[in-house]
Amino acid sequence: MSQIFHRSTNTVSRVSIYAAVFILAGLAWLLMALDRSPYTTRQGIVLTQPVPFSHEHHVAGLGLDCRYCHTSVETSRFAGIPPTATCMNCHKLIWADSEMLEPVRASLREDRPIAWTRVNDLPDFTYFDHSIHVAKGIGCASCHGRVDEMPLMRRAAPLQMEWCLECHRHPEKEVRPRAEVFNPKWQTTDRASLGPRLVREYGIRNVQDLTNCSTCHR
């Protein structure tokens, strides 16, 4: 009986199988890279806002504490966006006629809140409580980055599940004295001993509890 397939068919088949494996692996890597890229996470991207508010100017330049604007951060799930009246406490006297701040004045005149674009926005299926993290000694800069160095606000962290879990598995790497939670410049040279001590002192739960699905998904 004559040979139906050319003798090179076996070689072509093997090469095709190997190529398919590498192509599928490459596609999987590409999808994972895309999922972690700023295109998906918006990390490092400055979003358009109705008013170009500068944290660098207000925090580093004027020395405003986070809690002056984000009043509920210690007592609520949400840090809170300041009402226009808070802005006008200063701006009725400073830059009161600035064209750039007209949206702020219009908001007060019309009793209509400013439509800020959320920069750090978690999915609706994720439970996050600012007050718990503050009470446990997790600084604002751990999630929001050095806002005192941001002329325009941007997302400093990817805020993806694996990023959150890394902190929940090793809270000793991020915990700081409660008195320094709102200090973006705080640093320590004694992390190895300070972190574990504060974890015990503040009653931070064990890794099994912190990484339990129900902790963040309720």
C-alpha positions in Angstrom: 0.0 0.0 0.0 1.4 3.3 -1.0 2.1 6.0 1.6 -0.8 8.5 1.9 0.9 11.3 3.7 4.3 12.7 3.0 7.0 11.7 5.5 7.3 15.3 6.6 3.8 15.3 8.0 4.8 14.0 11.4 7.4 16.8 11.7 4.9 19.4 10.6 2.4 18.1 13.2 4.9 18.2 16.0 6.0 21.7 15.1 2.3 22.8 14.9 1.5 21.4 18.4 4.6 23.1 19.9 3.8 26.3 18.2 0.1 26.2 19.4 1.4 25.8 23.0 3.7 28.8 22.7 1.0 30.9 21.0 -1.5 30.1 23.8 1.1 30.8 26.5 1.9 34.1 24.7 -1.7 35.1 24.5 -2.2 34.3 28.2 0.9 36.4 29.1 -0.4 39.2 26.9 -3.9 39.2 28.6 -2.3 39.1 32.1 0.0 42.0 31.1 -3.0 44.0 29.8 -5.0 43.3 32.9 -2.1 44.8 35.0 -1.4 47.7 32.7 -2.4 51.3 33.3 -4.9 50.9 30.4 -6.9 48.7 32.7 -6.0 49.9 36.2 -5.6 53.6 35.3 -2.6 53.7 37.6 -0.6 56.8 37.2 -3.1 58.4 34.8 -4.4 61.9 35.5 -8.1 62.1 35.0 -10.0 65.2 33.8 -11.6 67.1 36.7 -14.0 70.0 36.7 -11.4 71.9 38.7 -7.7 71.2 38.6 -7.2 70.7 42.3 -3.6 70.3 43.5 -2.9 68.2 46.5 0.7 69.2 46.3 -0.2 72.9 46.8 -2.8 72.3 49.5 -1.0 69.5 51.5 2.7 70.3 51.0 2.4 74.0 50.3 -0.3 75.0 52.7 0.0 72.2 55.2 -3.7 71.1 55.2 -4.4 67.9 57.0 -6.3 65.2 55.1 -9.1 65.4 57.5 -9.9 69.0 56.8 -11.4 67.9 53.5 -12.0 64.2 54.1 -13.9 64.6 57.3 -15.4 61.2 57.7 -12.3 59.1 57.0 -11.9 58.2 60.7 -15.5 57.2 61.3 -17.0 55.9 58.1 -16.4 53.5 55.2 -16.0 56.6 53.0 -13.3 59.3 53.3 -15.9 61.8 52.1 -15.6 64.4 49.4 -15.7 68.0 50.8 -18.8 70.1 50.2 -18.2 73.3 48.2 -18.7 75.3 51.4 -15.4 73.8 52.7 -13.6 75.0 49.6 -15.1 78.4 49.9 -14.0 78.8 53.6 -10.7 79.9 52.0 -11.6 80.8 48.5 -14.1 83.5 49.4 -11.0 85.4 50.4 -8.2 83.8 48.4 -8.4 83.8 44.5 -12.0 84.8 44.9 -12.3 86.1 41.4 -10.2 83.4 39.7 -11.6 82.1 36.4 -10.3 78.7 37.2 -12.4 78.5 40.3 -15.7 79.6 38.7 -17.1 76.0 38.8 -16.6 76.2 42.6 -18.4 79.5 42.9 -21.2 78.2 40.6 -21.6 75.1 42.7 -22.2 77.3 45.8 -24.5 79.7 44.0 -26.6 76.9 42.5 -26.4 74.6 45.5 -25.2 71.9 43.3 -22.2 69.6 44.2 -19.2 69.6 42.0 -19.1 66.5 39.8 -15.6 65.2 40.7 -14.3 62.2 38.8 -13.3 59.4 41.2 -9.7 58.5 41.0 -9.5 55.6 43.5 -12.6 53.7 42.6 -13.1 50.1 43.7 -15.6 47.7 42.1 -19.1 47.6 43.6 -18.6 44.0 44.8 -15.6 45.0 47.0 -16.1 46.1 50.6 -13.6 48.7 51.8 -13.8 50.6 55.1 -11.5 53.7 55.5 -12.1 53.9 59.2 -10.9 50.4 59.9 -7.7 50.9 58.0 -7.0 54.2 59.8 -7.7 52.7 63.2 -5.3 49.8 62.5 -2.5 52.2 61.6 -2.5 52.0 57.8 -1.4 55.4 56.4 -3.2 57.2 53.6 0.0 57.1 51.5 0.0 53.2 51.6 -2.9 53.3 49.1 -3.0 56.8 47.7 0.7 57.4 47.4 2.5 60.7 48.1 -0.4 63.0 47.3 1.7 65.9 48.7 3.8 65.4 45.5 0.9 65.3 43.1 0.0 68.6 41.3 -2.9 66.7 39.9 -4.4 63.6 41.6 -3.6 60.2 40.0 -4.1 56.6 41.2 -0.8 55.6 42.8 -1.6 51.8 43.2 -3.3 49.3 40.8 -6.0 48.6 43.5 -6.4 45.1 42.1 -7.2 42.0 44.3 -3.6 40.7 44.3 -2.3 44.1 45.4 -4.7 44.2 48.3 -4.0 40.6 49.3 -0.2 41.3 49.4 -0.9 43.8 52.2 -3.4 41.6 54.0 -0.8 38.8 54.0 1.9 41.0 55.3 0.3 44.0 57.2 3.5 44.5 59.2 5.0 46.0 56.1 2.6 48.9 56.0 1.3 49.4 59.5 2.6 52.6 61.2 1.9 54.5 64.5 -1.6 55.9 64.5 -0.3 59.4 65.1 1.5 59.2 61.7 -1.4 57.8 59.6 -2.1 61.2 58.0 1.6 62.1 57.6 2.6 61.4 53.9 6.3 61.9 54.7 6.5 59.4 57.5 9.3 56.8 57.3 11.0 54.4 59.6 14.3 52.6 59.8 13.0 50.0 62.2 10.4 48.3 60.1 11.5 44.8 61.1 10.6 45.2 64.7 8.1 48.1 64.6 5.7 46.4 62.1 5.2 43.1 64.1 4.9 45.0 67.3 2.2 47.3 66.0 0.3 44.4 64.5 0.0 42.9 68.0 -0.6 46.2 69.7 -3.4 47.2 67.3 -5.0 43.8 67.3 -4.7 43.2 63.6 -6.3 39.9 62.8 -4.4 36.9 61.5 -3.6 36.2 57.9 -6.4 33.6 57.6 -9.0 36.1 58.6 -7.6 39.0 56.5 -7.5 36.8 53.4 -10.9 35.2 53.9 -13.1 36.0 50.9 -15.9 37.5 53.2 -13.5 40.1 54.5 -13.7 42.1 51.3 -16.6 40.5 49.5 -19.9 40.7 51.4 
